[in-house]
Amino acid sequence: MTDATAGDFELGAPLTPLARITDTSPLMLKPDTSCGEAVKLFSKRAGRHTTMACIRDAQGLFAGVVCLHDCLRHPADEPVGKVARTDGPVAQSGRSAESVAHEMVEGDCDFMPVVDPQNRLVGTVEGATASRFMVDTLQEDAQVFVGLSGAVNDDYFEHSVWSDFRRRFPWVLGLAIAGLAAGYVVHIYESALDALVILALYMPMVADTGGNVGTQSASLVTRVLTTGSIRWSQAVSIMWREMRVSLMMAAMLFAFAFLKVVLISNVADVPEGLTLSGIGLAIAVALAAQVVSATLIGALLPLGAIAVKQDPAVVSGPALTTIVDLTGLLLYFTITTMMLGIVVVHQ
């Protein structure tokens, strides 16, 4: 496996360490782990939208990656080491977050392992994380370009440690509770995942798409608000515009999701009484609903932050991912179970 070093570039500001966007606790499997056991491990981490895992050999060295779809396509007793991919891009831990994120976005890469010079696995970078980092970086660059950084009153050093704690902990505590709620949603619908494993395969696509469109919407609205180029009377116009854009994106992604399920999914994974087209329709409807919901949430959060006299960049950034994940899981399971007639057994 070769090191992905293309795409390094210099910026005026100091480069960000790659650790900033690295997940240091990815799903790791041994080469002799069976595909059936791997699917179970994937389902246990469904709340984290994991569809890729790294293979680590007996010496602790990185030995490839395997995806959930490949595990589902192969016999349950086949070792993941035989289906692992060893020719994908890998990032060295010494690279910058900007270069890796730029390469992933430009190359449409959804997953990149990070290794140290001894080829030991350090972590992984998800495509959604790289996209959000690039959006945030571009937004910061745009603000500096128009001179916003000099106009912002930074009161960081005016706060004592206690007052700094008091202004931060409500958001941290609230989002932690919301994160528990997202995990509880997955637990409630665990019986649905057992009845139809294919739902676990497409759940990350729905969640990641919602996070991407929500981040995009929030970034655009935040940039407009911070430049002061709109009036409050235009808030309704912003929401109406975002609604129309979200409907067009939802229609496009509806077609994409339906065709992806029908053309790529394995018919053998479909239980008796259901059809691949019916499953594709349910997943596509759930994706379309998530796109509309996430776009409106992304636009509403910055406007709501301004209404309560909070910094929209501080409030909407941390809250967006948690809220979109929670609403996305609820929409996904509610729509798919209702449309497919799956009975949810509460445990």
N, C-alpha and C positions, 0 to 999 in steps of 0.2 A: 504494500500500500504506500502510495507516494504522499509526500507532504504538500499541502495546498498552500503555496507561498505567493501565488499570483495575487495581484490586487493591492499590494502594499503601497501606501501613499503618505505624503507628508501634509500636515495641516498646520495652520498658524498657531493653534492652541496645542498644549501638550496632549499626546495621545493617551487614550484610556487603556488601562491594563485589561487583558482578555478575561481575567477573572471576574470582571464586572458583569459579563453576560454569560458566564459559564455555570451550568448546572453541575454541582460537585457531587451529586448523589443520583446518577443515572441508573437505570436498570441494567445490571451486569449479570451475564450468564456464563456458565462453564461450557466448554465445547461439547461435553457429553450430556448436557441437559437435553431432554427430549422435547420435541415440538409441542406435545400435549402439555407438558409441565410448563413450558414457556408461555403458552396461551393463558394458563391459570395465573401466572405471575403478572402478565400484562393486564388481566382483568382486575387484579387486586390494586393496580396503580391507575385505574381508569380515571380517578379524580384528577390525575395530573396530565391527562390527555397523552399518555405515552404510547407510541406505536413503533418505536425503534429501541433496540437494546444493543449493548456492546458485549462482545465476547472477550473474556480474559482467560489466558491459558494458565497452566499449573505454576508457571514462574511469575505470574502476575502481570504479564505483558499483554498489550492490546493485540487481539487476533482477528478483528473484523466486526461487522455489524449484522444484525438480523432484524427483519421487520415482522410485525404481527401478521401481515397478509401472507408472507412466505410460510410462517409457521402453520397457518390455517390451511394452506394449499398442500402441504406435505403430510405424510403419515404421522400419526401421533407419537410413534415410537422412534422416529428418525432423529438423530442428534442434531442440534442446531449448528454444530460445527460444520456439518456437511452442506448446509444451506446458507451459511453466512457469506456475506459479500466482503471481499478483501481488496477491491480496487477503487473504493470510493475516496473522496477527499478527506484529508486529516489536517488539523491545524496544530502547529507547534505552540506550546504554552507561552513562548516568548513573544509571540506576535501581539499586535494591538487589537483592541476590540473593533476599532474603525475598519481595519483592513479585512478582518474576518467577516464582519457584518456586511461590508461592501461586496465581498466575493460571493457570499451566500445569496444576497439579494440579486446581484447581477446574474449569477448562475442558476437562479431558481432552485437553490439547495435547501432542503427542509431539515437537514440533520448533519452535524459535523462533530466528530469526536475530537477531543483535545488531548494531546499526549506530551510528555516531557521528553528531554533528549535521550532518555533510556528506553523510550517507547512504552512507558507506563501510562495507563489511562489517568488523566487528571479530571476529566469531566466531559460534558457535551454542550453544544450550543444548538438550540432549537431555532428553526426558521422564523417562527413568530417573534421570538425574543430579539433576533437580529434585525427584523423589520422595524420593531418598535424602537430599538436603539437608534437606528438610522433616522427614523422620523424625529425623535427627540433631538438628535444631533443637528439635523438640518434646521429644526425650529430654533435652536439656540444660536446657530450661525446666522440665521435670518435676522434675529433680534439684535445681534451684535452689529450686523451690517447696517441696519437702519438706525443705530445709535441708541437702542433701548436700554442696553446694559448700563449706560451712564446715567439714565433717568430713573432707574429703579432704586428705591431707598432700602438698602439692605440693613436690617436692624438686628442681625444675628448676634453681634457682640453687645448689643444693648440689653439682651435678656440674661437673667441669671440662670444657673443650671435648673433650679426649681421651676421658674416660669417657662423655660424651654420645654421641660418635661410636661408641664400642664397643657401647653398648646399642642403637643404631639400625641399624648397618650389617647385622647378620645378617638382619633382616626385609627391608630394602631389597634386599639381594643375592638372598635367597631368592625374593622375589616377582618380581625381574627375570628370574631363571632360569625361573620358572614362566610368566612372560609370553612368553618365547621359546618355551617348549613349546607354548603355545596357538597361536602363529603357525605352529609346525611342524605341528600337527595340521591346520590349514587347508591347508598345502602338501601334506601327504600325500594329502588328499582333493580336490586340485585337479581331478583327472580326473573325479571324481563331479560337481563343479560344472559342468564343461564338458559332461558328458553330460546333465545335467538342471539347467538354469538356474534353475528354480523353487525349487530347494533354497536358492539364495542369497537369494531373496526372503523366505523365511520363517525363515532362520537368525537374523536379529536379533530376531524376535519371541520365539523360544525362549530366546535368551540373555538378553534384557532381562527376560522373565518370571521366569527363574531368579534374576537379580540382585534383582528386586523382592521376591520371596517370601523369599529368603535374608536380605536386609536387614531385612525385617519380623520374621522369626523371631529373628534375632540381637539386634535392638533390644529385643524383648519379654523375651527371656531375660536380656540384660544388665541391663535395668532391675530385674528381680526379684533378680538377684544383688547388684547394688549397693545395693539397699535392705535386704539382709540378711534378707529375709522367708522364706527357704527354708533347709533343711538339706541336707547332701550326700546323705543317704539319699533325698532326693526327686529326685535327678538322673534316675533311671530313669523316674520318673513324668513328668518334663518331656519326655523323649525319646518316651515312649509317647503322650503328649498331642499332641506335634508330629507324630508319625507319623499319627495319626488325622486331624488337621486337614489335613495335606498330602494325604492320600488323597482327602478330600472336595474340596479345591481342584483336585487333579489331574483328578478326574472332571468337574468343571465346565469346566475349561479344555480338556480333551480334546474335549468336545462343541463348544466354541467354535471350536477350531482346525480340527476336521474340517469344520464347516459353513462356516467362512471359506474354506478351500481349495476346497471343492466348489462353493460358490455365487459366489465372487468371482474365482477364478483363471481365466485364459484357457486354454481347451481347446487352442488352437493351440500353447501352450508345452509340451504333453505329447508326448513322442516315441512312436513306434510301439512297441507291445508293453506300454505302461503305460496306466493309466486314472487319471482325476482322483480318483476315490474311493479307489483304492489309494494314490496319493500322499498324499491327505488323511489316510488312516488311519495311514500311516507317520509323517507329521509330527505328528499328534495323539498317537500313542504316545510319540514322542520328547519332546514337550512335557510330557506327564504324568510321564514318568520324570524329566525335569529339575526339575519342581516338587517331587516327593518328595525327590530328591537335594539340591536347594538348601535346602529347608526344614530337613532334618536336619543339613546342614552348618552352616547358620546357627545352629541350636540347640547344636550340638556345639562350635563354636569358642569361645564364651564359657566353657563348662564346662571345656574343655581348658585355656584360659588360666588359669582359677582353679587348676586342678590343678597347673600348673607355676609358680604364684605370679607370674603376670603380670596386668597390668591388662586386663580383658576388652575394654574400649572401645578400647584401643590396639592390641591384637593382632587381634581379630576384625574391626575396621573395615577395615584395609589388606588383610588376608589374604582376606577374604570374596569380594570382587569377582574377584580373580585365580583363586582356587580354583574358584569357581562357573563362571567363564568356561571354564576348562580342562576341568572335568568335563562341562559342558554341551555343549561342542563334541565331545568324545569320544562322549557319549551320542547326540547328534544324528546325527552321521555314521555311527556304528556301527549304530544302529537303522534309519535310513532306507536305507542301502546294503544291509543284510541283507534287509529286508522287500521292497525293490524289486528285488533281484537285480542291483544295479549292481556291476560289477567295478572294483575300485580298482587303478589302475595306478600303482605307486610310481615316482616320477621321481628 
